[in-house]
Amino acid sequence: MKTLRKFILPAVVVIFGAGSAFATNVNKNAHKAVKDGYVFRPGELEECQNTHISCSDTGSVICTANVGMGTENLRDLSGTSCPNNLFEIPQN
């Protein structure tokens, strides 16, 4: 019985700790949305053009790309306009 307790109790503690760490990490990323970035091209038929580059709707560093007209900020599509900047996805 002592041997069983010496083996099972530490195993349960390790499993519980790993599960808690995973749940905390999932919770940190739960509020972030990954979205395609759009470039704003005023005067063109389709002013917001999809770059197919993934960005986040939260962060501190603006998501940018060079898609033919130099480095441009990537934006979030909202209906037919793209008013809000998107942010780089942090590399963990």
C-alpha positions as CSV (number, residue, x, y, z in Angstrom):
1,M,0.0,0.0,0.0
2,K,2.9,2.4,0.8
3,T,4.5,1.7,-2.5
4,L,1.3,2.3,-4.4
5,R,0.8,5.6,-2.5
6,K,4.4,6.7,-3.2
7,F,3.9,6.1,-7.0
8,I,0.3,7.2,-7.6
9,L,0.3,10.5,-5.6
10,P,3.3,12.0,-7.4
11,A,1.9,10.9,-10.8
12,V,-1.5,12.5,-10.0
13,V,0.3,15.7,-9.0
14,V,2.3,15.8,-12.2
15,I,-0.8,15.1,-14.4
16,F,-2.8,17.8,-12.5
17,G,0.1,20.3,-13.0
18,A,0.5,19.6,-16.7
19,G,-3.3,19.9,-17.2
20,S,-3.4,23.3,-15.3
21,A,-0.5,24.6,-17.4
22,F,-2.2,23.6,-20.6
23,A,-5.5,25.2,-19.6
24,T,-3.7,28.4,-18.7
25,N,-1.9,28.6,-22.0
26,V,-5.1,27.9,-24.0
27,N,-6.9,30.6,-22.0
28,K,-4.2,33.2,-22.9
29,N,-4.8,32.6,-26.6
30,A,-8.6,32.3,-26.5
31,H,-9.3,36.0,-27.0
32,K,-7.1,36.4,-30.1
33,A,-8.6,36.0,-33.5
34,V,-6.5,35.1,-36.5
35,K,-7.7,37.0,-39.6
36,D,-6.5,37.5,-43.2
37,G,-4.9,40.9,-43.7
38,Y,-6.2,43.3,-46.3
39,V,-4.3,46.2,-48.0
40,F,-6.2,49.4,-48.7
41,R,-5.9,50.6,-52.2
42,P,-8.0,53.8,-52.6
43,G,-9.4,54.5,-56.0
44,E,-9.3,50.9,-57.2
45,L,-12.5,48.9,-58.0
46,E,-11.9,46.7,-55.0
47,E,-10.3,49.0,-52.4
48,C,-9.6,46.3,-49.8
49,Q,-7.6,43.5,-51.3
50,N,-6.9,40.2,-49.5
51,T,-3.2,39.4,-49.0
52,H,-3.9,35.9,-47.5
53,I,-1.4,36.8,-44.7
54,S,-2.5,35.8,-41.2
55,C,-2.6,38.6,-38.6
56,S,-4.3,39.1,-35.2
57,D,-6.9,41.5,-34.0
58,T,-4.9,42.3,-30.8
59,G,-1.3,43.1,-30.2
60,S,1.2,45.9,-30.2
61,V,3.2,45.5,-33.5
62,I,1.2,46.4,-36.6
63,C,1.1,43.6,-39.2
64,T,2.7,44.6,-42.4
65,A,3.6,43.1,-45.8
66,N,5.2,44.0,-49.1
67,V,2.6,42.9,-51.7
68,G,3.7,45.0,-54.7
69,M,3.6,48.6,-53.5
70,G,6.2,48.6,-50.8
71,T,5.6,47.8,-47.2
72,E,1.9,48.4,-46.3
73,N,-0.1,48.0,-43.1
74,L,-2.5,45.1,-43.2
75,R,-6.1,45.8,-42.1
76,D,-9.2,44.0,-41.0
77,L,-12.1,43.7,-43.5
78,S,-15.4,45.2,-42.2
79,G,-18.1,44.9,-44.8
80,T,-16.7,46.6,-47.9
81,S,-14.1,48.7,-46.1
82,C,-11.0,48.0,-44.1
83,P,-10.6,50.7,-41.4
84,N,-8.7,48.9,-38.6
85,N,-5.1,47.9,-38.5
86,L,-4.3,44.3,-37.6
87,F,-1.3,43.1,-35.6
88,E,1.5,40.5,-35.9
89,I,0.8,37.1,-34.3
90,P,3.3,36.7,-31.5
91,Q,5.7,33.8,-31.9
92,N,5.8,31.8,-28.7
